[in-house]
Each structure stands twice: as structure tokens, then as C-alpha cells.
Amino acid sequence: MRKNGNGMRHLGGAVLGLALVLGAAACQSKGTSQDTYLPGEEWQKIEGVSGISDDLEMQDIRSERRDDRLHVQFELHNTRGSNLAFEWNAVWFDDSGYKIDWPDHWRPVSIPGKGFEILHLVAPTPQATSWRLYVQKPNTVD
């Protein structure tokens, strides 16, 4: 009795063809976006006034969900040898990368030279999945 490999070849081709058709069908969009936003290292950047943001560094970043909101804690290090006074604000984004519409709340802080401050953030809505830190010169009132 002789074995014929052609049957297996045809079966393998049919399975591959079916897999390609099913894969293409799965990629078809039915009015909803298939894109998802996966934040990378860019969310760890500090944005804002370059004379301030260049001298700051985030370390020991921790996050968790509590009460359906993202809670974040990190050390904000001043790499200067002198005191650094500024204001900071967290801007929040949803899982598609869109900014969450929420009023800005700038908070003043002063970090001694080579020192650090521990900052705590709580997402304004359950939809917030990522954030970015912004800094600016302190608002002085005369």
C-alpha cells in the first residue's frame, strides 16, 4: 500500500485558506475602532517650561486602581544643586489616548537642591488610564 501526500497537501492548503479568510473577517471594522492607545515611556516625560522640566526626574512610579479610579504615587527629584520652585498639574487620558476634559488644577511645590517630593495623583474619572505631568513657573501674586 502506497501513501499519497497529496491529500494532506490539499487539506493543509484548505485549512490555511480558511484561516486567512477568517482572519480577514475578524479585522473588518463594524463601525467601531480597532485602534487602542498603549502608553509607552512618553507618559513619564515631564512637559512644560524647559528650565524647570529639564531639572526634574520621576522615580519609583507606582499605580493601582482603587474605588474604580487610577491612583499614582511617585518621587519627583530635583537634579539641580539649588532650590526649585514651580507649579505642577497632571493631565489625564483615556485608553484611546484622548485627553479627559477636566479643569486644570496647578499646585505649587518647592523642592530643595538634590531633594525630592512624593506626589500623589488620583484620576478624575474611572475612564482615565494614563497621565502626563506638566510644570510651569510659579504664579506670584504681588
BADRENDO-14374 format. One record per atom (N, C-alpha, C, O): atom name; y, x, z; residue in three letters; residue number from 1. Coordinates in Angstrom, 1 decimal, decimal comma, padded with zeros to 4 digits. Example, Ala and Ser with C-alpha at 12.3 -4.5 7.8 and 13.67 -1.06 7.14 Angstrom:
<sites>
at y x z aa i
N -005,7 013,2 007,8 Ala 1
CA -004,5 012,3 007,8 Ala 1
C -003,3 013,2 007,8 Ala 1
O -003,3 014,2 008,5 Ala 1
N -002,2 012,8 007,1 Ser 2
CA -001,1 013,7 007,1 Ser 2
C 000,0 012,9 007,9 Ser 2
O 001,1 013,4 008,0 Ser 2
</sites>
This chain:
<sites>
at y x z aa i
N -001,2 000,8 000,0 Met 1
CA 000,0 000,0 000,0 Met 1
C 001,2 000,9 000,0 Met 1
O 001,3 001,8 000,8 Met 1
N 002,1 000,6 -000,9 Arg 2
CA 003,3 001,4 -001,1 Arg 2
C 004,5 000,6 -000,4 Arg 2
O 004,7 -000,6 -000,6 Arg 2
N 005,4 001,4 000,3 Lys 3
CA 006,5 000,8 000,9 Lys 3
C 007,7 000,9 000,0 Lys 3
O 007,9 002,0 -000,7 Lys 3
N 008,5 -000,1 -000,1 Asn 4
CA 009,6 -000,1 -001,0 Asn 4
C 010,9 -000,1 -000,2 Asn 4
O 011,1 -001,1 000,5 Asn 4
N 011,7 000,9 -000,3 Gly 5
CA 013,0 001,0 000,4 Gly 5
C 014,1 000,1 -000,2 Gly 5
O 015,2 000,0 000,5 Gly 5
N 013,9 -000,5 -001,4 Asn 6
CA 015,0 -001,2 -002,0 Asn 6
C 015,3 -002,5 -001,2 Asn 6
O 016,5 -002,9 -001,1 Asn 6
N 014,3 -003,1 -000,6 Gly 7
CA 014,6 -004,3 000,2 Gly 7
C 015,5 -004,0 001,4 Gly 7
O 016,4 -004,8 001,7 Gly 7
N 015,3 -002,9 002,0 Met 8
CA 016,1 -002,5 003,2 Met 8
C 017,5 -002,2 002,7 Met 8
O 018,5 -002,5 003,3 Met 8
N 017,6 -001,6 001,5 Arg 9
CA 018,9 -001,2 000,9 Arg 9
C 019,7 -002,5 000,7 Arg 9
O 020,9 -002,5 001,0 Arg 9
N 019,1 -003,5 000,1 His 10
CA 019,8 -004,8 -000,2 His 10
C 020,2 -005,5 001,1 His 10
O 021,3 -006,1 001,2 His 10
N 019,3 -005,5 002,1 Leu 11
CA 019,6 -006,1 003,4 Leu 11
C 020,8 -005,4 004,0 Leu 11
O 021,7 -006,1 004,6 Leu 11
N 020,8 -004,1 004,0 Gly 12
CA 021,9 -003,3 004,6 Gly 12
C 023,2 -003,6 003,9 Gly 12
O 024,2 -003,7 004,6 Gly 12
N 023,2 -003,7 002,6 Gly 13
CA 024,4 -004,0 001,8 Gly 13
C 024,9 -005,4 002,2 Gly 13
O 026,1 -005,6 002,2 Gly 13
N 024,0 -006,3 002,3 Ala 14
CA 024,4 -007,7 002,7 Ala 14
C 025,0 -007,8 004,1 Ala 14
O 026,0 -008,4 004,3 Ala 14
N 024,4 -007,0 005,0 Val 15
CA 025,0 -007,0 006,4 Val 15
C 026,4 -006,4 006,4 Val 15
O 027,3 -006,9 007,0 Val 15
N 026,5 -005,3 005,6 Leu 16
CA 027,8 -004,6 005,5 Leu 16
C 028,9 -005,5 004,9 Leu 16
O 030,0 -005,6 005,4 Leu 16
N 028,5 -006,2 003,8 Gly 17
CA 029,4 -007,1 003,2 Gly 17
C 029,8 -008,3 004,1 Gly 17
O 031,0 -008,6 004,1 Gly 17
N 028,9 -008,8 004,8 Leu 18
CA 029,2 -009,9 005,8 Leu 18
C 030,1 -009,4 006,9 Leu 18
O 031,1 -010,1 007,3 Leu 18
N 029,9 -008,2 007,4 Ala 19
CA 030,7 -007,6 008,4 Ala 19
C 032,2 -007,4 007,9 Ala 19
O 033,1 -007,7 008,6 Ala 19
N 032,3 -007,0 006,6 Leu 20
CA 033,6 -006,8 006,1 Leu 20
C 034,4 -008,1 005,9 Leu 20
O 035,6 -008,2 006,2 Leu 20
N 033,7 -009,1 005,5 Val 21
CA 034,3 -010,5 005,3 Val 21
C 034,7 -011,0 006,7 Val 21
O 035,8 -011,5 006,8 Val 21
N 033,8 -010,9 007,7 Leu 22
CA 034,1 -011,4 009,0 Leu 22
C 035,3 -010,6 009,6 Leu 22
O 036,1 -011,2 010,3 Leu 22
N 035,3 -009,3 009,4 Gly 23
CA 036,4 -008,5 009,9 Gly 23
C 037,7 -008,9 009,3 Gly 23
O 038,7 -009,0 010,0 Gly 23
N 037,7 -009,1 008,0 Ala 24
CA 039,0 -009,5 007,3 Ala 24
C 039,4 -010,9 007,8 Ala 24
O 040,6 -011,1 008,0 Ala 24
N 038,5 -011,8 008,0 Ala 25
CA 038,9 -013,1 008,5 Ala 25
C 039,5 -013,0 009,9 Ala 25
O 040,4 -013,8 010,2 Ala 25
N 038,9 -012,1 010,7 Ala 26
CA 039,4 -012,0 012,1 Ala 26
C 040,8 -011,5 012,1 Ala 26
O 041,6 -011,7 013,0 Ala 26
N 041,2 -010,7 011,1 Cys 27
CA 042,5 -010,1 011,0 Cys 27
C 043,6 -011,1 010,5 Cys 27
O 044,8 -010,8 010,7 Cys 27
N 043,1 -012,2 009,9 Gln 28
CA 044,1 -013,1 009,4 Gln 28
C 044,9 -013,8 010,5 Gln 28
O 044,3 -014,1 011,6 Gln 28
N 046,2 -013,9 010,4 Ser 29
CA 047,0 -014,5 011,4 Ser 29
C 047,1 -016,0 011,1 Ser 29
O 047,3 -016,4 010,0 Ser 29
N 047,1 -016,7 012,2 Lys 30
CA 047,2 -018,2 012,1 Lys 30
C 048,5 -018,6 012,8 Lys 30
O 048,5 -019,5 013,7 Lys 30
N 049,6 -018,0 012,4 Gly 31
CA 050,9 -018,4 012,9 Gly 31
C 051,3 -017,7 014,2 Gly 31
O 052,3 -017,9 014,8 Gly 31
N 050,4 -016,8 014,7 Thr 32
CA 050,7 -016,1 015,9 Thr 32
C 050,6 -014,6 015,6 Thr 32
O 049,9 -014,2 014,7 Thr 32
N 051,4 -013,8 016,3 Ser 33
CA 051,5 -012,4 016,0 Ser 33
C 050,3 -011,7 016,6 Ser 33
O 049,9 -012,0 017,8 Ser 33
N 049,7 -010,7 015,9 Gln 34
CA 048,6 -009,9 016,5 Gln 34
C 049,1 -008,7 017,1 Gln 34
O 048,4 -007,9 017,7 Gln 34
N 050,4 -008,4 016,9 Asp 35
CA 051,0 -007,2 017,5 Asp 35
C 051,1 -007,3 019,0 Asp 35
O 051,5 -008,3 019,5 Asp 35
N 050,9 -006,2 019,7 Thr 36
CA 051,1 -006,1 021,1 Thr 36
C 051,9 -004,9 021,4 Thr 36
O 051,8 -003,9 020,7 Thr 36
N 052,7 -004,9 022,4 Tyr 37
CA 053,5 -003,8 022,8 Tyr 37
C 052,8 -003,0 023,9 Tyr 37
O 052,5 -003,6 025,0 Tyr 37
N 052,5 -001,8 023,7 Leu 38
CA 051,8 -001,0 024,7 Leu 38
C 052,8 000,2 025,0 Leu 38
O 052,9 001,1 024,3 Leu 38
N 053,5 000,0 026,2 Pro 39
CA 054,5 001,0 026,5 Pro 39
C 053,8 002,4 026,8 Pro 39
O 052,7 002,4 027,4 Pro 39
N 054,4 003,4 026,3 Gly 40
CA 053,9 004,7 026,5 Gly 40
C 054,8 005,5 027,4 Gly 40
O 055,3 004,9 028,4 Gly 40
N 054,9 006,7 027,2 Glu 41
CA 055,7 007,6 028,1 Glu 41
C 057,2 007,2 028,0 Glu 41
O 057,9 007,6 028,9 Glu 41
N 057,6 006,5 027,0 Glu 42
CA 059,1 006,3 026,8 Glu 42
C 059,6 005,5 028,0 Glu 42
O 060,8 005,6 028,2 Glu 42
N 058,8 004,7 028,6 Trp 43
CA 059,4 003,9 029,7 Trp 43
C 059,7 004,8 030,9 Trp 43
O 060,4 004,3 031,8 Trp 43
N 059,2 006,0 031,0 Gln 44
CA 059,5 006,9 032,1 Gln 44
C 060,8 007,6 031,8 Gln 44
O 061,3 008,3 032,7 Gln 44
N 061,4 007,5 030,7 Lys 45
CA 062,7 008,1 030,4 Lys 45
C 063,8 007,5 031,2 Lys 45
O 063,7 006,3 031,5 Lys 45
N 064,8 008,3 031,5 Ile 46
CA 065,9 007,7 032,2 Ile 46
C 067,1 007,7 031,2 Ile 46
O 067,4 008,7 030,6 Ile 46
N 067,6 006,5 031,0 Glu 47
CA 068,6 006,3 029,9 Glu 47
C 070,0 006,2 030,6 Glu 47
O 070,1 006,0 031,8 Glu 47
N 071,0 006,5 029,8 Gly 48
CA 072,4 006,3 030,3 Gly 48
C 073,2 007,6 030,1 Gly 48
O 073,0 008,3 029,1 Gly 48
N 074,2 007,8 030,9 Val 49
CA 075,1 008,9 030,9 Val 49
C 074,3 010,2 030,9 Val 49
O 073,6 010,5 031,9 Val 49
N 074,5 011,0 029,9 Ser 50
CA 073,7 012,3 029,8 Ser 50
C 074,0 013,3 030,9 Ser 50
O 073,1 014,0 031,3 Ser 50
N 075,2 013,3 031,4 Gly 51
CA 075,5 014,2 032,5 Gly 51
C 074,8 013,8 033,8 Gly 51
O 074,7 014,7 034,7 Gly 51
N 074,3 012,6 033,9 Ile 52
CA 073,5 012,2 035,1 Ile 52
C 072,0 012,1 034,7 Ile 52
O 071,2 012,7 035,5 Ile 52
N 071,7 011,4 033,7 Ser 53
CA 070,2 011,2 033,4 Ser 53
C 069,5 012,5 033,1 Ser 53
O 068,3 012,6 033,5 Ser 53
N 070,2 013,6 032,6 Asp 54
CA 069,5 014,9 032,4 Asp 54
C 069,1 015,6 033,7 Asp 54
O 068,2 016,4 033,7 Asp 54
N 069,8 015,2 034,8 Asp 55
CA 069,6 015,9 036,1 Asp 55
C 068,7 015,0 037,0 Asp 55
O 068,6 015,4 038,2 Asp 55
N 068,1 014,0 036,5 Leu 56
CA 067,2 013,2 037,3 Leu 56
C 065,8 013,2 036,7 Leu 56
O 065,6 013,4 035,5 Leu 56
N 064,8 013,0 037,6 Glu 57
CA 063,4 013,0 037,2 Glu 57
C 062,6 012,1 038,1 Glu 57
O 062,8 012,1 039,3 Glu 57
N 061,8 011,2 037,4 Met 58
CA 061,0 010,3 038,2 Met 58
C 059,6 011,0 038,5 Met 58
O 059,0 011,6 037,6 Met 58
N 059,2 010,8 039,7 Gln 59
CA 057,9 011,4 040,1 Gln 59
C 057,1 010,3 041,0 Gln 59
O 057,7 009,4 041,5 Gln 59
N 055,8 010,5 041,0 Asp 60
CA 054,9 009,7 041,9 Asp 60
C 055,2 008,2 041,6 Asp 60
O 055,4 007,4 042,6 Asp 60
N 055,1 007,8 040,4 Ile 61
CA 055,3 006,4 040,0 Ile 61
C 054,1 005,6 040,3 Ile 61
O 053,0 005,9 039,9 Ile 61
N 054,3 004,5 041,0 Arg 62
CA 053,2 003,6 041,4 Arg 62
C 053,6 002,2 041,1 Arg 62
O 054,8 001,8 041,2 Arg 62
N 052,6 001,4 040,7 Ser 63
CA 052,9 -000,1 040,4 Ser 63
C 051,7 -000,9 040,7 Ser 63
O 050,6 -000,5 040,6 Ser 63
N 052,0 -002,2 041,0 Glu 64
CA 051,0 -003,2 041,3 Glu 64
C 051,6 -004,6 041,1 Glu 64
O 052,8 -004,7 041,2 Glu 64
N 050,7 -005,5 040,9 Arg 65
CA 051,1 -006,9 040,8 Arg 65
C 050,9 -007,6 042,2 Arg 65
O 049,8 -007,5 042,8 Arg 65
N 051,9 -008,1 042,7 Arg 66
CA 051,9 -008,9 044,0 Arg 66
C 052,6 -010,2 043,8 Arg 66
O 053,7 -010,2 043,2 Arg 66
N 052,1 -011,3 044,2 Asp 67
CA 052,7 -012,6 044,0 Asp 67
C 053,1 -012,8 042,6 Asp 67
O 054,2 -013,4 042,3 Asp 67
N 052,3 -012,4 041,7 Asp 68
CA 052,4 -012,5 040,2 Asp 68
C 053,6 -011,8 039,6 Asp 68
O 054,1 -012,1 038,5 Asp 68
N 054,1 -010,8 040,4 Arg 69
CA 055,3 -010,0 039,9 Arg 69
C 054,9 -008,5 040,0 Arg 69
O 054,2 -008,1 040,9 Arg 69
N 055,4 -007,8 039,0 Leu 70
CA 055,2 -006,3 039,0 Leu 70
C 056,1 -005,7 040,0 Leu 70
O 057,3 -005,9 040,0 Leu 70
N 055,5 -004,9 040,9 His 71
CA 056,2 -004,1 041,9 His 71
C 056,1 -002,6 041,6 His 71
O 054,9 -002,2 041,3 His 71
N 057,2 -001,9 041,6 Val 72
CA 057,1 -000,5 041,2 Val 72
C 057,8 000,3 042,3 Val 72
O 058,8 -000,1 042,9 Val 72
N 057,3 001,5 042,6 Gln 73
CA 057,9 002,4 043,5 Gln 73
C 057,8 003,8 042,9 Gln 73
O 056,8 004,2 042,4 Gln 73
N 058,9 004,6 043,0 Phe 74
CA 058,8 006,0 042,6 Phe 74
C 059,9 006,8 043,3 Phe 74
O 060,8 006,3 043,9 Phe 74
N 059,7 008,1 043,2 Glu 75
CA 060,7 009,1 043,7 Glu 75
C 061,6 009,4 042,6 Glu 75
O 061,2 009,8 041,5 Glu 75
N 062,9 009,3 042,8 Leu 76
CA 063,9 009,8 041,9 Leu 76
C 064,5 011,1 042,4 Leu 76
O 065,2 011,1 043,4 Leu 76
N 064,2 012,2 041,7 His 77
CA 064,6 013,5 042,1 His 77
C 065,8 014,0 041,4 His 77
O 066,0 013,8 040,2 His 77
N 066,7 014,6 042,2 Asn 78
CA 067,9 015,2 041,7 Asn 78
C 067,6 016,7 041,4 Asn 78
O 067,3 017,4 042,4 Asn 78
N 067,6 017,1 040,2 Thr 79
CA 067,3 018,5 039,9 Thr 79
C 068,5 019,5 040,0 Thr 79
O 068,3 020,7 039,9 Thr 79
N 069,6 018,9 040,3 Arg 80
CA 070,9 019,7 040,5 Arg 80
C 070,8 020,4 041,8 Arg 80
O 070,0 020,0 042,7 Arg 80
N 071,6 021,4 042,0 Gly 81
CA 071,7 022,1 043,3 Gly 81
C 072,8 021,4 044,2 Gly 81
O 073,0 021,7 045,3 Gly 81
N 073,5 020,4 043,6 Ser 82
CA 074,6 019,7 044,3 Ser 82
C 074,3 018,2 044,3 Ser 82
O 073,5 017,7 043,6 Ser 82
N 075,1 017,5 045,1 Asn 83
CA 075,0 016,1 045,3 Asn 83
C 075,2 015,4 044,0 Asn 83
O 076,0 015,8 043,2 Asn 83
N 074,5 014,3 043,8 Leu 84
CA 074,6 013,5 042,5 Leu 84
C 074,8 012,0 042,9 Leu 84
O 073,9 011,4 043,5 Leu 84
N 076,0 011,5 042,7 Ala 85
CA 076,3 010,1 043,0 Ala 85
C 076,3 009,3 041,6 Ala 85
O 077,0 009,7 040,7 Ala 85
N 075,7 008,1 041,6 Phe 86
CA 075,6 007,3 040,4 Phe 86
C 075,2 005,9 040,7 Phe 86
O 074,9 005,6 041,9 Phe 86
N 075,1 005,1 039,7 Glu 87
CA 074,6 003,7 039,9 Glu 87
C 073,4 003,6 039,0 Glu 87
O 073,3 004,2 037,9 Glu 87
N 072,4 002,8 039,4 Trp 88
CA 071,2 002,6 038,6 Trp 88
C 070,9 001,1 038,4 Trp 88
O 071,3 000,3 039,2 Trp 88
N 070,2 000,8 037,3 Asn 89
CA 069,8 -000,5 037,0 Asn 89
C 068,4 -000,5 036,3 Asn 89
O 068,2 000,4 035,5 Asn 89
N 067,5 -001,4 036,6 Ala 90
CA 066,3 -001,5 035,9 Ala 90
C 066,3 -002,6 034,9 Ala 90
O 066,8 -003,7 035,2 Ala 90
N 065,9 -002,3 033,6 Val 91
CA 065,9 -003,3 032,6 Val 91
C 064,4 -003,6 032,3 Val 91
O 063,6 -002,7 032,2 Val 91
N 064,0 -004,9 032,3 Trp 92
CA 062,6 -005,3 032,2 Trp 92
C 062,3 -005,8 030,8 Trp 92
O 063,1 -006,4 030,1 Trp 92
N 061,0 -005,6 030,4 Phe 93
CA 060,5 -006,0 029,1 Phe 93
C 059,2 -006,8 029,3 Phe 93
O 058,4 -006,6 030,2 Phe 93
N 058,9 -007,7 028,3 Asp 94
CA 057,6 -008,4 028,4 Asp 94
C 056,6 -007,7 027,6 Asp 94
O 056,8 -006,6 027,2 Asp 94
N 055,4 -008,2 027,6 Asp 95
CA 054,3 -007,5 027,0 Asp 95
C 054,4 -007,3 025,4 Asp 95
O 053,6 -006,6 024,8 Asp 95
N 055,4 -008,0 024,8 Ser 96
CA 055,6 -007,7 023,4 Ser 96
C 056,7 -006,7 023,2 Ser 96
O 057,1 -006,4 022,1 Ser 96
N 057,3 -006,2 024,3 Gly 97
CA 058,4 -005,2 024,2 Gly 97
C 059,8 -005,8 024,1 Gly 97
O 060,7 -005,1 023,9 Gly 97
N 059,9 -007,1 024,3 Tyr 98
CA 061,2 -007,8 024,2 Tyr 98
C 061,9 -007,7 025,6 Tyr 98
O 061,2 -007,9 026,7 Tyr 98
N 063,2 -007,5 025,6 Lys 99
CA 063,9 -007,4 026,8 Lys 99
C 064,0 -008,8 027,5 Lys 99
O 064,2 -009,8 026,8 Lys 99
N 063,7 -008,8 028,8 Ile 100
CA 063,8 -010,1 029,5 Ile 100
C 065,3 -010,3 029,9 Ile 100
O 065,9 -009,5 030,5 Ile 100
N 065,7 -011,5 029,5 Asp 101
CA 067,1 -011,9 029,8 Asp 101
C 067,3 -012,1 031,3 Asp 101
O 066,9 -013,1 031,8 Asp 101
N 068,0 -011,2 031,9 Trp 102
CA 068,2 -011,2 033,3 Trp 102
C 069,5 -010,5 033,6 Trp 102
O 069,8 -009,4 033,0 Trp 102
N 070,4 -011,0 034,5 Pro 103
CA 071,6 -010,3 034,8 Pro 103
C 071,4 -008,9 035,3 Pro 103
O 070,5 -008,6 036,1 Pro 103
N 072,3 -008,0 034,9 Asp 104
CA 072,2 -006,6 035,4 Asp 104
C 072,7 -006,6 036,8 Asp 104
O 073,6 -007,3 037,2 Asp 104
N 072,0 -005,7 037,6 His 105
CA 072,4 -005,5 039,0 His 105
C 072,5 -004,0 039,2 His 105
O 071,4 -003,4 039,5 His 105
N 073,7 -003,4 039,1 Trp 106
CA 073,8 -002,0 039,3 Trp 106
C 073,9 -001,7 040,8 Trp 106
O 074,6 -002,3 041,6 Trp 106
N 073,1 -000,7 041,2 Arg 107
CA 073,0 -000,3 042,7 Arg 107
C 073,5 001,2 042,8 Arg 107
O 073,0 002,1 042,1 Arg 107
N 074,4 001,4 043,7 Pro 108
CA 074,9 002,8 043,9 Pro 108
C 073,9 003,6 044,7 Pro 108
O 073,2 003,1 045,6 Pro 108
N 073,8 004,9 044,4 Val 109
CA 073,0 005,8 045,2 Val 109
C 073,6 007,2 045,1 Val 109
O 074,3 007,6 044,2 Val 109
N 073,4 008,0 046,2 Ser 110
CA 073,8 009,4 046,2 Ser 110
C 072,6 010,2 046,7 Ser 110
O 072,1 010,0 047,7 Ser 110
N 072,2 011,2 045,8 Ile 111
CA 071,0 012,0 046,2 Ile 111
C 071,5 013,4 046,4 Ile 111
O 072,2 014,0 045,5 Ile 111
N 071,2 014,0 047,5 Pro 112
CA 071,6 015,4 047,7 Pro 112
C 071,0 016,4 046,7 Pro 112
O 070,0 016,1 046,1 Pro 112
N 071,6 017,6 046,6 Gly 113
CA 071,1 018,6 045,7 Gly 113
C 069,6 018,9 046,0 Gly 113
O 069,3 019,1 047,1 Gly 113
N 068,8 018,9 044,9 Lys 114
CA 067,3 019,1 045,0 Lys 114
C 066,6 018,1 045,9 Lys 114
O 065,5 018,4 046,3 Lys 114
N 067,3 017,0 046,2 Gly 115
CA 066,6 016,0 047,1 Gly 115
C 066,1 014,9 046,2 Gly 115
O 066,1 014,9 045,0 Gly 115
N 065,6 013,8 046,9 Phe 116
CA 065,1 012,6 046,1 Phe 116
C 065,3 011,4 047,0 Phe 116
O 065,5 011,4 048,2 Phe 116
N 065,3 010,3 046,3 Glu 117
CA 065,4 008,9 046,9 Glu 117
C 064,2 008,1 046,4 Glu 117
O 063,8 008,2 045,2 Glu 117
N 063,6 007,4 047,3 Ile 118
CA 062,5 006,5 046,9 Ile 118
C 063,1 005,1 046,4 Ile 118
O 063,8 004,5 047,2 Ile 118
N 062,8 004,7 045,2 Leu 119
CA 063,3 003,4 044,7 Leu 119
C 062,2 002,4 044,6 Leu 119
O 061,1 002,8 044,2 Leu 119
N 062,5 001,2 044,9 His 120
CA 061,6 000,1 044,8 His 120
C 062,1 -000,9 043,8 His 120
O 063,3 -001,3 043,9 His 120
N 061,3 -001,4 042,9 Leu 121
CA 061,7 -002,4 041,9 Leu 121
C 060,8 -003,5 042,0 Leu 121
O 059,6 -003,4 042,2 Leu 121
N 061,3 -004,8 041,8 Val 122
CA 060,4 -006,0 041,7 Val 122
C 060,9 -006,7 040,4 Val 122
O 062,0 -007,0 040,2 Val 122
N 059,9 -007,0 039,6 Ala 123
CA 060,2 -007,7 038,3 Ala 123
C 060,8 -009,0 038,6 Ala 123
O 060,5 -009,7 039,5 Ala 123
N 061,8 -009,4 037,7 Pro 124
CA 062,5 -010,7 037,9 Pro 124
C 061,7 -011,9 037,6 Pro 124
O 061,9 -013,0 038,0 Pro 124
N 060,7 -011,7 036,7 Thr 125
CA 059,8 -012,8 036,3 Thr 125
C 058,4 -012,3 036,2 Thr 125
O 058,1 -011,1 036,0 Thr 125
N 057,4 -013,3 036,2 Pro 126
CA 056,0 -012,9 036,0 Pro 126
C 055,7 -012,3 034,6 Pro 126
O 054,7 -011,6 034,5 Pro 126
N 056,6 -012,6 033,6 Gln 127
CA 056,3 -012,1 032,3 Gln 127
C 056,7 -010,6 032,1 Gln 127
O 056,3 -010,0 031,1 Gln 127
N 057,4 -010,0 033,1 Ala 128
CA 057,8 -008,6 033,0 Ala 128
C 056,5 -007,7 033,1 Ala 128
O 055,8 -007,8 034,1 Ala 128
N 056,4 -006,8 032,2 Thr 129
CA 055,2 -005,9 032,2 Thr 129
C 055,6 -004,4 032,2 Thr 129
O 054,8 -003,6 032,5 Thr 129
N 056,9 -004,2 031,8 Ser 130
CA 057,3 -002,8 031,8 Ser 130
C 058,8 -002,8 032,0 Ser 130
O 059,5 -003,8 032,1 Ser 130
N 059,4 -001,6 032,3 Trp 131
CA 060,8 -001,5 032,7 Trp 131
C 061,3 -000,1 032,2 Trp 131
O 060,6 000,8 031,8 Trp 131
N 062,6 000,0 032,3 Arg 132
CA 063,3 001,3 031,9 Arg 132
C 064,5 001,4 032,9 Arg 132
O 065,2 000,4 033,2 Arg 132
N 064,7 002,6 033,4 Leu 133
CA 065,8 002,9 034,3 Leu 133
C 067,0 003,4 033,6 Leu 133
O 066,9 004,3 032,7 Leu 133
N 068,1 002,8 033,9 Tyr 134
CA 069,4 003,2 033,3 Tyr 134
C 070,3 003,7 034,4 Tyr 134
O 070,3 003,1 035,6 Tyr 134
N 071,2 004,7 034,1 Val 135
CA 072,1 005,2 035,1 Val 135
C 073,5 005,3 034,5 Val 135
O 073,6 005,4 033,3 Val 135
N 074,5 005,2 035,3 Gln 136
CA 075,9 005,3 034,9 Gln 136
C 076,7 005,9 036,0 Gln 136
O 076,2 006,0 037,2 Gln 136
N 077,9 006,3 035,7 Lys 137
CA 078,8 006,9 036,7 Lys 137
C 079,1 005,8 037,7 Lys 137
O 079,1 004,6 037,4 Lys 137
N 079,4 006,2 039,0 Pro 138
CA 079,6 005,2 040,0 Pro 138
C 080,9 004,4 039,7 Pro 138
O 081,9 005,0 039,2 Pro 138
N 080,9 003,2 040,0 Asn 139
CA 082,1 002,3 039,8 Asn 139
C 083,0 002,5 041,1 Asn 139
O 082,6 002,1 042,2 Asn 139
N 084,1 003,2 040,9 Thr 140
CA 085,0 003,4 042,0 Thr 140
C 086,1 002,4 042,0 Thr 140
O 086,7 002,0 041,0 Thr 140
N 086,4 001,9 043,2 Val 141
CA 087,4 000,9 043,4 Val 141
C 088,6 001,5 044,2 Val 141
O 088,4 002,1 045,2 Val 141
N 089,8 001,5 043,6 Asp 142
CA 090,9 002,2 044,3 Asp 142
C 091,6 001,2 045,2 Asp 142
O 092,6 001,5 045,8 Asp 142
</sites>
